[in-house]
């Protein structure tokens, strides 16, 4: 039986002058694996189509913290 694929929202890290990086603390990955899931880090992006495509393949979603989500006004 396949383990559920759980997306974890990636945070954006400013590593200037290098390009931006997406990632999460290891605790989120361990929490998903300890619960029997397969973690998948979702990169930080403004590409709505890419986000919708990634999310459509997931069995669940874990928002890693408030900094990784943006609400449109």
N, C-alpha and C positions, 0 to 999 in steps of 0.2 A: 504494500500500500504506500502510495506517495504521501510524503509529509506536506502539510499545507504551506503554501508560499506566502510569506508575510512581508509586505513592504514596510520599510522603515524610512520615514522622511529624513533626507540628508540635510545637514546644516551647511551653510556656506562659510568657508574660512578664507579670510583675506590674507594671502601669503605674499603680498607685494614685495618685490616687483614681479614675482612669478604669477602665473594664472591663478584664478580662484580655484578652491578645492571643495568638494562635497564629502561629507563623512558623518559618522556618529560615534558616540562613546561605545566602547566594547560592552558595557552593561546592557545596552539595548539588544545587541546581537546575542549575548548569553541568555537574556530573558526569553527571547524567541526560541532559541535552540533548546533551552531547558524545558520549555512548554511543549516541545515536540514539533516545532515549525522549522521551516527553512527560511532564514532571513535574506532579504533582498534590499539593498540600500538604494533608495530612489535619489537620483542626483538632483541638486538644486537647479531649477530651470524655469524660465518664463514661457517655454514652448508648451502651450496648452494641449496641442495635439499629441505631443510625445508623452505628456503626463497621463492623458486619457488612455493612450495605448498601453502604457506600463500598468496602470491601475486595473485595466480590464483583464489582465492576466493573474491578478492577485486573488488569494483567498481571504486576506485580511490586511489591515493597514494600521500601523503604529506610528502616531505622530510623536516624534522624539522630543520636541519642546516647542514652546510658543514662538521662538525665534525662527523656526523652520516653516512657519505658515504665514501666508499673507492674505489678508482679506481685501477684496475689492470694494471700494465705496461706491 
